[in-house]
Amino acid sequence: MTGAARTALLAELLPLLQRSPPDGWRDIAPAATAALLKMPDPALQAVLLAHAVPNQMLLDSQDAPVLRYLGHRNEAPPATAAGSGAQVRLFFEVLALESADYTLWFHAENQETGAEFMLYDWPLPRDAAAWTPGMIAEVPVFIALEPGEYKLTAGLWTPATRQRLYADRGADVYWLDLGMVHAEAPPPGAAPASSK
């Protein structure tokens, strides 16, 4: 898309976005929000960040914003998956990530059996050390789980220092609700699942 075409599209799109009712923003897929935020248009970025759902600040222990959670997308497990599980892609706006030592953890509750699993230490992507404020980061993660429906929550922490990022520091909430995910059986002929 040429610069002129993008400018014309944004000129048409911005007034519609600004007039959109609050509930209308819930219908915009997080991947679409992330793609729009990557466009170099400050007015569009300001509107999206004012209204995007979800739009959850993640704070460090000093209440400084580190990341803004913009949602996730459930995806099909990769063909290389070594066992059953769920694939999710998390979207963040980088605010002030001073350390790439944060890792993701997940809590999964099987909706059929009630079994619960704590799954730790998915490192951020290798390029996280180069993330800069304002950047939109995508974090794909494959979570090894037995086939079934799971209620999934996630969070970030530094294992060495045990520092968490808080979704609501006042209420001591340090997790993000990712809703329901479906863990699928591996494709035929896949290698056995690893222990992680």
LINVEN-V421162 format. One line per field, one symbol per residue. phi: phi as a letter, one per 40 degrees, with the letter a starting at -180 (. if undefined). psi: psi as a letter, one per 40 degrees, with the letter a starting at -180 (. if undefined). burial: # if it has 24 or more other ideal C-beta (glycine too) atoms within 12 Angstrom, else .. Layout:
phi: ???
psi: ???
burial: ???
This chain:
phi: .cdccccccccccdcccccccdcccccccdccdcccccccbdccccccccbdbcabcbbccbgccbbbcbhabcbcdcccdchcibbbbcbbccbaccacccbcbbbbbcccbgcbbbbbgcccddcdcccbdgccbbbcbbbcacdicbcbbaababdcbgcbcbcacccfcbbbccgcbbcbcccdgccccccc
psi: hiddddddddddddddddehidddddehiddddddddehghdddddddddeihighhhiaeefhhdihheaihhiiiidehfaiaihihihihhdgheheeiiiiihhhhedeeiihhhifhiiideddehiheihhhghhhhhiiiahihhiiiiihddefhihhdgddefhfihheahihhiiiiheiiiiie.
burial: .........#...#..#.......#..#.##.##.##.#....##.###.##########....##########..#...#.#############.#....########.......#.#..#.##..#..#...###########..#.#########....#####......###.#..####.#..........
